[in-house]
Amino acid sequence: MAPEIGQEGTVAVANIWETHLAQRAVSSLTEAPSYASHQDLADKLTARLLQEKSDRLKSGLNHWEEHAATVADLLLNEVLAEAKHKAELAAFIQETREEALVFVRAFLAREEDAEDAMAESFARLAAGKTKPANFFRTLKHVAVDMYRRQEQGRKVVEPIAAQGGDGVGQADTGRESSRK
């Protein structure tokens, strides 16, 4: 009788089996891709296999051992695609960083603001909210939004400074006091 997943020591045995399956699947690759090592791929695949197994067990699906090899092959393709995407994204960021900084400085004068706009745009790219082909459009929109927020902030601060106050504790409604 096979031990239950919840029994002591079984989790370690289960992890060894999935680890072996992942290493076997990765070793079937004819050569390591340039963007990830065999060990990195095996580690990611093991984690995905364990998650898939857990999800199947929670759903009441059993016979994991019968389906694990097929699932491993499918997940290996996903892990390879993710690793390739991350490598391409890193290369894109490396290639466009300087050009993007020059571009965004046309909109934002302060270096810190330009860096913030770039970071926000690269984060959107990494999250899949934009594509490399649209990166500079996204960067422009982020920079323009930051510029508008700065201008809006200046419009609020300038009238207070013009009145000679520091703005703290003053609630100017623009009306004269009715009591005299």
N, C-alpha and C positions, 0 to 999 in steps of 0.2 A: 504494500500500500504506500503510495506517495505521500510524503509529509505535507501538511497544510502550510500555506504561506505564513500564517500567524505563528506557527510553532518556532521555538527557539532554534536558532542556527539555520533555519531554512532560507531566510532572506539572503544570507551570505552565499549559500549554495545556488540560489536562484540568480543572484548577481553574477556569479562565476559563469553560469551557463549562458546568460545573455552577453556577457563580456566575450566569451569564447565565440559565440555566434557572430558578434559584431566584428571581431578580429578576423574571423574566417571570411566574412563578407568583404571586408576592406582588403584583405590580402588577395582576393580574386581580381582586384584591379591590376591591370598589366603594369602600370607604373604609377607612382605617387603623383598626384596633380601638383603643379608648381605652387598653387595657392594654399595648400594644406598638407600636413604630414599624415602618414598612415595612422600614427598614434592619436593625433587630434581627431581625425575622422572616426576612428574606433571609439574614442571616448564619447564623442557626440552621438554616435549611433547607439552605443550602449545606453546612454541616458534616454534617448528616444524610444528604444525597445522596452526599457523598464516602464516608461510612462504609458506606452501602448498596452503593455501587458496589464498594468494596473487598471487602465480604462476598460479593457475587455473584461476583466474580472468583476469590476463594479457593475458592468452592464449585464452580467450573468453569462457571458460567453466563456466557454471553457475550451479544452483541447488546444491550449496555447502551443504546445510542442509541435502539433501538426501544422500549424499556420505560421509559426515564428520565422521560418526561413523565407517564406514568401514576403512576409511583412518586413523582414530585414532588408530584402532586396529593394522593396519600394521605398523604405525609409533611407536607405543608402543613397538612392537617387536624389531624394529631398535634401539630405545632408550635404551631398556634393554640390547641388545647386545653391544652397545657402552659403556654403564656404566660397564658392566662385563669386557669388554676388557680393559678399563682404570684401573679397580681394579686389574686385572691380571698383567697388565704392571707395575703398582706401586709395586705390591708384587714381581715381578721378579727383578725390579731395587733394591729394598730393600734387597733381598736375595743375589744378585750377586755383589753388589757394592764392597765389600771388596776383594772378589776373583778377580774381574776385575782389581782393583787397583794393586794388587800384580802381576797379569799377565802383565799389560801394563808397569809396572816399569822395566820389563826385556828388553823392547825396548827403553824406554825413561828415562834418568837419572834424569831430573828435575821434581820435584813434580808438578809444574804448568803445564808442558807439559802433564804429565800423566793424570791430572784432565781434561785438555782440550780434550785429546783424548777420555776419558770416556764420557765427555759431548757430544761430536760430535757423538759418537756411540749410546748413549742413545737417542739422538735427532733423529737419523736415525731410531731407533727402534720405537719411538713414532710416527714418520711420516709414518710408514709402509714400509720403504725402505729395512728393513731386518726383520727377524723373530727371536724370542728368541733362536731357535735351531741354528741359524747362528750368534748369537751375538758376540761370541769370535772371530770368523773369521773376522767379520766386524771390531772389535776392533783392531785386529792385523793389518789389512790393513790400518786403520786410523793411527795407531802408526808408522808403517813402512813409510807411506807417510810423516808424520811429521818429522821423523828421516832423510829421504832423503832431505827434504826441508832445514833442519838445516845444513846438510852436504854441500849442494849446497851453502848455505849462507857463510859457513866457507871457502870454496874454493875461493870465491870472496874476502873476507876480508883478508885472510892470505897473498896473494901477495902484497897487498897495505901496510900492516903492515910491511912486510919484507923490503920494500923499504924505510921505515922510515917515511912515510907520514901518514896522518890521512884519506886520501882518499877524502877529501873535495876539490873540484875544480880541481882535477887532472884527466886528461883524458889520461891515458897511453895506447897507442896502441901497444906498444911493439917494435916500430921502432925508430931508431935514427933520430934525426932531420936532414934534408937534407941541411938546411941553416947553414952556419958557419960564 
